[in-house]
Amino acid sequence: MALRDHGDPGDAPSVPPPLTKVVNDVRPSAAEEARTIAASTNAGTLATLTVDGDPWASFVTYGLLDGAPVLCVSNLAEHGRNLGNDPRASIAIVAPDAESDPLASGRVTLAGVAEVPTGDELAAARHAHLAAVAAAKYYIDYSDFTLWVLRVNRVRWVGGYGRMDSATGAAYAAAEADPVAPHAAGAVAHLNADHADTLVAMAKALGGYPDTTAATCTGADRYGLDLRVTTDRGVAYTRIGYAEPLASADQLRAAAVELTRRARQP
């Protein structure tokens, strides 16, 4: 029997398929998506195992050391004692989002083994945690707190309904957080407020939906724009890719202008 989760297509409403070829639907890999989500916040839900082998979930804060979550955990906390007994753990991280449906938001689970860093890595881990969690300066050096680095072996990314994939720990470690997505909110809002007709043209000419009557940009990353399109057949989602990946959010305006040119050319 196939495994399912809340990102499975069967959980989503039926959507109309594209009528023409999507010109460029390249998007970030699961590893890149996971790195981006992990870098977008500093809090998640840590899952550990009790001494009896029962699952135990705890809210935690973290920093990132080359993508690996760095936890500062009280030895008196149940999850602290759990890690001391069995270092297998996972952390679930939800991307900050304005989606009204929580299951439509991006999230990631990073699973692996927690280790106490030593030597130079201990200093780097301490710095990484403090850089992400400034309030930790009040307790990070207490004797009853321990720094743990979660060595990620397995990644599961869900981008909302119908979008999910897995990645190895090695792929996650080698990936980079997206340089555009965390800074794209203003550009996305501008596209929706002032260039709705352009988004419709993109969806029609480049996104595979020539019957689009309205379009909304739901996100932007280094590879392209995500659009929610309305047609007489229903609501669908499509992807509009740039000619080349972007290196920074500063290039987003020029990339959008180029997409507009391509969408409106005869």
Protein Blocks (a to p, Z undefined) as FASTA:
>chain_A
ZZddfkbfklpccddddfbdcfblcdcdfklmmmmmmmmpccdcdddddfkopacddddd
dddeehiacddddfkbmklmmmmmomcdcdddddddfbfblklpccddddddddddehjl
lmmmmmmmmmmmmmlmmmmmpmkbccdddddfbdcddebehiacdddfklmmmpccdfkl
mmmmmmmmmmmmmmmmmmmmmmmmmnopakbfbdcdfbdcfkbccdddddfkbccddddd
dfbdcfbfklmmmmmmmmmmmmmpZZ
